[in-house]
Amino acid sequence: MLIKSFFSAIFYTPEILWIIRYLSFDSLHFTVKQFAKLFYSPEKL
């Protein structure tokens, strides 16, 4: 439920916060990649 609220906050922010939303996705993507490296070898990414 917390995750759903998190994504809702990202997707439904005002258009003026588009840049912040973009940076949030970029940071999230980077975090996921780093997190994935703990479990998968680079060849699988």
N, CA, C and O atoms as a Maestro MAE file, in Angstrom:
{
 s_m_m2io_version
 :::
 2.0.0
}

f_m_ct {
 s_m_title
 :::
 protein
 m_atom[180] {
  # First column is atom index #
  i_m_mmod_type
  r_m_x_coord
  r_m_y_coord
  r_m_z_coord
  i_m_residue_number
  s_m_chain_name
  s_m_pdb_residue_name
  s_m_pdb_atom_name
  i_m_atomic_number
  :::
  1 25 0.833 -1.206 0.000 1 A "MET " " N  " 7
  2 3 0.000 0.000 0.000 1 A "MET " " CA " 6
  3 2 0.867 1.256 0.000 1 A "MET " " C  " 6
  4 15 0.540 2.248 -0.651 1 A "MET " " O  " 8
  5 25 1.969 1.202 0.732 2 A "LEU " " N  " 7
  6 3 2.885 2.338 0.782 2 A "LEU " " CA " 6
  7 2 3.520 2.573 -0.584 2 A "LEU " " C  " 6
  8 15 3.684 3.712 -1.022 2 A "LEU " " O  " 8
  9 25 3.875 1.469 -1.251 3 A "ILE " " N  " 7
  10 3 4.477 1.580 -2.579 3 A "ILE " " CA " 6
  11 2 3.471 2.165 -3.565 3 A "ILE " " C  " 6
  12 15 3.826 2.990 -4.407 3 A "ILE " " O  " 8
  13 25 2.225 1.737 -3.457 4 A "LYS " " N  " 7
  14 3 1.187 2.259 -4.350 4 A "LYS " " CA " 6
  15 2 1.040 3.761 -4.166 4 A "LYS " " C  " 6
  16 15 0.898 4.497 -5.143 4 A "LYS " " O  " 8
  17 25 1.073 4.215 -2.933 5 A "SER " " N  " 7
  18 3 0.975 5.652 -2.646 5 A "SER " " CA " 6
  19 2 2.185 6.388 -3.206 5 A "SER " " C  " 6
  20 15 2.065 7.506 -3.707 5 A "SER " " O  " 8
  21 25 3.355 5.751 -3.117 6 A "PHE " " N  " 7
  22 3 4.586 6.353 -3.622 6 A "PHE " " CA " 6
  23 2 4.488 6.599 -5.126 6 A "PHE " " C  " 6
  24 15 4.805 7.687 -5.607 6 A "PHE " " O  " 8
  25 25 4.044 5.572 -5.870 7 A "PHE " " N  " 7
  26 3 3.936 5.720 -7.307 7 A "PHE " " CA " 6
  27 2 2.815 6.677 -7.694 7 A "PHE " " C  " 6
  28 15 2.925 7.406 -8.680 7 A "PHE " " O  " 8
  29 25 1.742 6.671 -6.919 8 A "SER " " N  " 7
  30 3 0.648 7.599 -7.190 8 A "SER " " CA " 6
  31 2 1.135 9.037 -7.060 8 A "SER " " C  " 6
  32 15 0.750 9.905 -7.842 8 A "SER " " O  " 8
  33 25 1.976 9.279 -6.076 9 A "ALA " " N  " 7
  34 3 2.516 10.620 -5.860 9 A "ALA " " CA " 6
  35 2 3.398 11.040 -7.029 9 A "ALA " " C  " 6
  36 15 3.437 12.217 -7.386 9 A "ALA " " O  " 8
  37 25 4.100 10.090 -7.621 10 A "ILE " " N  " 7
  38 3 4.968 10.402 -8.760 10 A "ILE " " CA " 6
  39 2 4.145 10.673 -10.020 10 A "ILE " " C  " 6
  40 15 4.363 11.664 -10.716 10 A "ILE " " O  " 8
  41 25 3.196 9.775 -10.301 11 A "PHE " " N  " 7
  42 3 2.451 9.872 -11.555 11 A "PHE " " CA " 6
  43 2 1.445 11.020 -11.578 11 A "PHE " " C  " 6
  44 15 1.103 11.527 -12.646 11 A "PHE " " O  " 8
  45 25 0.973 11.428 -10.404 12 A "TYR " " N  " 7
  46 3 -0.098 12.423 -10.382 12 A "TYR " " CA " 6
  47 2 0.336 13.777 -9.826 12 A "TYR " " C  " 6
  48 15 -0.490 14.566 -9.366 12 A "TYR " " O  " 8
  49 25 1.638 14.033 -9.876 13 A "THR " " N  " 7
  50 3 2.113 15.345 -9.450 13 A "THR " " CA " 6
  51 2 1.756 16.386 -10.508 13 A "THR " " C  " 6
  52 15 1.596 16.039 -11.679 13 A "THR " " O  " 8
  53 25 1.630 17.654 -10.119 14 A "PRO " " N  " 7
  54 3 1.351 18.727 -11.082 14 A "PRO " " CA " 6
  55 2 2.421 18.785 -12.168 14 A "PRO " " C  " 6
  56 15 3.563 18.378 -11.955 14 A "PRO " " O  " 8
  57 25 2.040 19.288 -13.313 15 A "GLU " " N  " 7
  58 3 2.953 19.323 -14.457 15 A "GLU " " CA " 6
  59 2 4.188 20.169 -14.173 15 A "GLU " " C  " 6
  60 15 5.238 19.950 -14.777 15 A "GLU " " O  " 8
  61 25 4.075 21.134 -13.261 16 A "ILE " " N  " 7
  62 3 5.215 21.998 -12.946 16 A "ILE " " CA " 6
  63 2 6.337 21.214 -12.252 16 A "ILE " " C  " 6
  64 15 7.481 21.665 -12.197 16 A "ILE " " O  " 8
  65 25 5.989 20.036 -11.726 17 A "LEU " " N  " 7
  66 3 6.995 19.220 -11.037 17 A "LEU " " CA " 6
  67 2 7.542 18.118 -11.941 17 A "LEU " " C  " 6
  68 15 8.075 17.117 -11.462 17 A "LEU " " O  " 8
  69 25 7.404 18.312 -13.253 18 A "TRP " " N  " 7
  70 3 7.837 17.280 -14.194 18 A "TRP " " CA " 6
  71 2 9.313 16.948 -14.033 18 A "TRP " " C  " 6
  72 15 9.704 15.782 -14.084 18 A "TRP " " O  " 8
  73 25 10.130 17.980 -13.838 19 A "ILE " " N  " 7
  74 3 11.574 17.764 -13.700 19 A "ILE " " CA " 6
  75 2 11.874 16.945 -12.446 19 A "ILE " " C  " 6
  76 15 12.698 16.031 -12.465 19 A "ILE " " O  " 8
  77 25 11.183 17.296 -11.350 20 A "ILE " " N  " 7
  78 3 11.393 16.545 -10.111 20 A "ILE " " CA " 6
  79 2 10.969 15.093 -10.312 20 A "ILE " " C  " 6
  80 15 11.629 14.170 -9.836 20 A "ILE " " O  " 8
  81 25 9.869 14.908 -11.017 21 A "ARG " " N  " 7
  82 3 9.378 13.564 -11.303 21 A "ARG " " CA " 6
  83 2 10.411 12.802 -12.138 21 A "ARG " " C  " 6
  84 15 10.678 11.627 -11.887 21 A "ARG " " O  " 8
  85 25 10.988 13.485 -13.135 22 A "TYR " " N  " 7
  86 3 11.992 12.872 -14.002 22 A "TYR " " CA " 6
  87 2 13.218 12.451 -13.191 22 A "TYR " " C  " 6
  88 15 13.741 11.350 -13.361 22 A "TYR " " O  " 8
  89 25 13.668 13.346 -12.305 23 A "LEU " " N  " 7
  90 3 14.834 13.045 -11.482 23 A "LEU " " CA " 6
  91 2 14.544 11.894 -10.534 23 A "LEU " " C  " 6
  92 15 15.426 11.091 -10.231 23 A "LEU " " O  " 8
  93 25 13.293 11.818 -10.063 24 A "SER " " N  " 7
  94 3 12.912 10.731 -9.168 24 A "SER " " CA " 6
  95 2 13.003 9.396 -9.892 24 A "SER " " C  " 6
  96 15 13.493 8.414 -9.335 24 A "SER " " O  " 8
  97 25 12.533 9.363 -11.129 25 A "PHE " " N  " 7
  98 3 12.608 8.132 -11.915 25 A "PHE " " CA " 6
  99 2 14.057 7.772 -12.194 25 A "PHE " " C  " 6
  100 15 14.435 6.602 -12.126 25 A "PHE " " O  " 8
  101 25 14.877 8.783 -12.512 26 A "ASP " " N  " 7
  102 3 16.281 8.553 -12.811 26 A "ASP " " CA " 6
  103 2 16.991 7.986 -11.593 26 A "ASP " " C  " 6
  104 15 17.777 7.046 -11.716 26 A "ASP " " O  " 8
  105 25 16.722 8.547 -10.416 27 A "SER " " N  " 7
  106 3 17.344 8.078 -9.186 27 A "SER " " CA " 6
  107 2 16.859 6.680 -8.844 27 A "SER " " C  " 6
  108 15 17.630 5.834 -8.391 27 A "SER " " O  " 8
  109 25 15.564 6.447 -9.067 28 A "LEU " " N  " 7
  110 3 14.991 5.134 -8.778 28 A "LEU " " CA " 6
  111 2 15.611 4.083 -9.689 28 A "LEU " " C  " 6
  112 15 15.934 2.982 -9.242 28 A "LEU " " O  " 8
  113 25 15.778 4.419 -10.966 29 A "HIS " " N  " 7
  114 3 16.366 3.502 -11.934 29 A "HIS " " CA " 6
  115 2 17.801 3.161 -11.532 29 A "HIS " " C  " 6
  116 15 18.211 2.002 -11.600 29 A "HIS " " O  " 8
  117 25 18.558 4.170 -11.114 30 A "PHE " " N  " 7
  118 3 19.935 3.966 -10.687 30 A "PHE " " CA " 6
  119 2 19.983 3.068 -9.457 30 A "PHE " " C  " 6
  120 15 20.823 2.173 -9.367 30 A "PHE " " O  " 8
  121 25 19.076 3.312 -8.509 31 A "THR " " N  " 7
  122 3 19.026 2.516 -7.283 31 A "THR " " CA " 6
  123 2 18.697 1.058 -7.597 31 A "THR " " C  " 6
  124 15 19.295 0.142 -7.034 31 A "THR " " O  " 8
  125 25 17.748 0.857 -8.493 32 A "VAL " " N  " 7
  126 3 17.366 -0.505 -8.873 32 A "VAL " " CA " 6
  127 2 18.541 -1.224 -9.514 32 A "VAL " " C  " 6
  128 15 18.778 -2.400 -9.237 32 A "VAL " " O  " 8
  129 25 19.276 -0.525 -10.368 33 A "LYS " " N  " 7
  130 3 20.430 -1.140 -11.019 33 A "LYS " " CA " 6
  131 2 21.477 -1.550 -10.002 33 A "LYS " " C  " 6
  132 15 22.021 -2.652 -10.075 33 A "LYS " " O  " 8
  133 25 21.765 -0.661 -9.045 34 A "GLN " " N  " 7
  134 3 22.750 -0.970 -8.011 34 A "GLN " " CA " 6
  135 2 22.276 -2.128 -7.139 34 A "GLN " " C  " 6
  136 15 23.068 -2.986 -6.749 34 A "GLN " " O  " 8
  137 25 20.979 -2.145 -6.838 35 A "PHE " " N  " 7
  138 3 20.389 -3.196 -6.011 35 A "PHE " " CA " 6
  139 2 20.460 -4.532 -6.738 35 A "PHE " " C  " 6
  140 15 20.735 -5.567 -6.132 35 A "PHE " " O  " 8
  141 25 20.208 -4.497 -8.045 36 A "ALA " " N  " 7
  142 3 20.218 -5.718 -8.842 36 A "ALA " " CA " 6
  143 2 21.618 -6.327 -8.904 36 A "ALA " " C  " 6
  144 15 21.763 -7.546 -8.988 36 A "ALA " " O  " 8
  145 25 22.631 -5.491 -8.862 37 A "LYS " " N  " 7
  146 3 24.005 -5.988 -8.929 37 A "LYS " " CA " 6
  147 2 24.347 -6.869 -7.734 37 A "LYS " " C  " 6
  148 15 25.276 -7.674 -7.798 37 A "LYS " " O  " 8
  149 25 23.596 -6.719 -6.644 38 A "LEU " " N  " 7
  150 3 23.851 -7.541 -5.464 38 A "LEU " " CA " 6
  151 2 23.374 -8.979 -5.671 38 A "LEU " " C  " 6
  152 15 23.801 -9.896 -4.971 38 A "LEU " " O  " 8
  153 25 22.478 -9.155 -6.649 39 A "PHE " " N  " 7
  154 3 21.865 -10.466 -6.847 39 A "PHE " " CA " 6
  155 2 22.163 -11.093 -8.204 39 A "PHE " " C  " 6
  156 15 22.124 -12.314 -8.353 39 A "PHE " " O  " 8
  157 25 22.464 -10.243 -9.202 40 A "TYR " " N  " 7
  158 3 22.695 -10.765 -10.541 40 A "TYR " " CA " 6
  159 2 24.070 -10.359 -11.050 40 A "TYR " " C  " 6
  160 15 24.580 -9.288 -10.722 40 A "TYR " " O  " 8
  161 25 24.654 -11.229 -11.850 41 A "SER " " N  " 7
  162 3 25.950 -10.907 -12.438 41 A "SER " " CA " 6
  163 2 25.761 -9.880 -13.552 41 A "SER " " C  " 6
  164 15 24.677 -9.810 -14.131 41 A "SER " " O  " 8
  165 25 26.772 -9.088 -13.866 42 A "PRO " " N  " 7
  166 3 26.677 -8.058 -14.907 42 A "PRO " " CA " 6
  167 2 26.223 -8.632 -16.252 42 A "PRO " " C  " 6
  168 15 25.585 -7.932 -17.039 42 A "PRO " " O  " 8
  169 25 26.544 -9.884 -16.516 43 A "GLU " " N  " 7
  170 3 26.173 -10.489 -17.798 43 A "GLU " " CA " 6
  171 2 24.661 -10.588 -17.951 43 A "GLU " " C  " 6
  172 15 24.145 -10.586 -19.069 43 A "GLU " " O  " 8
  173 25 23.943 -10.674 -16.815 44 A "LYS " " N  " 7
  174 3 22.492 -10.813 -16.881 44 A "LYS " " CA " 6
  175 2 21.781 -9.474 -16.981 44 A "LYS " " C  " 6
  176 15 20.592 -9.427 -17.295 44 A "LYS " " O  " 8
  177 25 22.496 -8.387 -16.718 45 A "LEU " " N  " 7
  178 3 21.856 -7.071 -16.759 45 A "LEU " " CA " 6
  179 2 21.873 -6.501 -18.167 45 A "LEU " " C  " 6
  180 15 21.376 -5.397 -18.392 45 A "LEU " " O  " 8
  :::
 }
 m_bond[179] {
  # First column is bond index #
  i_m_from
  i_m_to
  i_m_order
  :::
  1 1 2 1
  2 2 3 1
  3 3 4 2
  4 3 5 1
  5 5 6 1
  6 6 7 1
  7 7 8 2
  8 7 9 1
  9 9 10 1
  10 10 11 1
  11 11 12 2
  12 11 13 1
  13 13 14 1
  14 14 15 1
  15 15 16 2
  16 15 17 1
  17 17 18 1
  18 18 19 1
  19 19 20 2
  20 19 21 1
  21 21 22 1
  22 22 23 1
  23 23 24 2
  24 23 25 1
  25 25 26 1
  26 26 27 1
  27 27 28 2
  28 27 29 1
  29 29 30 1
  30 30 31 1
  31 31 32 2
  32 31 33 1
  33 33 34 1
  34 34 35 1
  35 35 36 2
  36 35 37 1
  37 37 38 1
  38 38 39 1
  39 39 40 2
  40 39 41 1
  41 41 42 1
  42 42 43 1
  43 43 44 2
  44 43 45 1
  45 45 46 1
  46 46 47 1
  47 47 48 2
  48 47 49 1
  49 49 50 1
  50 50 51 1
  51 51 52 2
  52 51 53 1
  53 53 54 1
  54 54 55 1
  55 55 56 2
  56 55 57 1
  57 57 58 1
  58 58 59 1
  59 59 60 2
  60 59 61 1
  61 61 62 1
  62 62 63 1
  63 63 64 2
  64 63 65 1
  65 65 66 1
  66 66 67 1
  67 67 68 2
  68 67 69 1
  69 69 70 1
  70 70 71 1
  71 71 72 2
  72 71 73 1
  73 73 74 1
  74 74 75 1
  75 75 76 2
  76 75 77 1
  77 77 78 1
  78 78 79 1
  79 79 80 2
  80 79 81 1
  81 81 82 1
  82 82 83 1
  83 83 84 2
  84 83 85 1
  85 85 86 1
  86 86 87 1
  87 87 88 2
  88 87 89 1
  89 89 90 1
  90 90 91 1
  91 91 92 2
  92 91 93 1
  93 93 94 1
  94 94 95 1
  95 95 96 2
  96 95 97 1
  97 97 98 1
  98 98 99 1
  99 99 100 2
  100 99 101 1
  101 101 102 1
  102 102 103 1
  103 103 104 2
  104 103 105 1
  105 105 106 1
  106 106 107 1
  107 107 108 2
  108 107 109 1
  109 109 110 1
  110 110 111 1
  111 111 112 2
  112 111 113 1
  113 113 114 1
  114 114 115 1
  115 115 116 2
  116 115 117 1
  117 117 118 1
  118 118 119 1
  119 119 120 2
  120 119 121 1
  121 121 122 1
  122 122 123 1
  123 123 124 2
  124 123 125 1
  125 125 126 1
  126 126 127 1
  127 127 128 2
  128 127 129 1
  129 129 130 1
  130 130 131 1
  131 131 132 2
  132 131 133 1
  133 133 134 1
  134 134 135 1
  135 135 136 2
  136 135 137 1
  137 137 138 1
  138 138 139 1
  139 139 140 2
  140 139 141 1
  141 141 142 1
  142 142 143 1
  143 143 144 2
  144 143 145 1
  145 145 146 1
  146 146 147 1
  147 147 148 2
  148 147 149 1
  149 149 150 1
  150 150 151 1
  151 151 152 2
  152 151 153 1
  153 153 154 1
  154 154 155 1
  155 155 156 2
  156 155 157 1
  157 157 158 1
  158 158 159 1
  159 159 160 2
  160 159 161 1
  161 161 162 1
  162 162 163 1
  163 163 164 2
  164 163 165 1
  165 165 166 1
  166 166 167 1
  167 167 168 2
  168 167 169 1
  169 169 170 1
  170 170 171 1
  171 171 172 2
  172 171 173 1
  173 173 174 1
  174 174 175 1
  175 175 176 2
  176 175 177 1
  177 177 178 1
  178 178 179 1
  179 179 180 2
  :::
 }
}
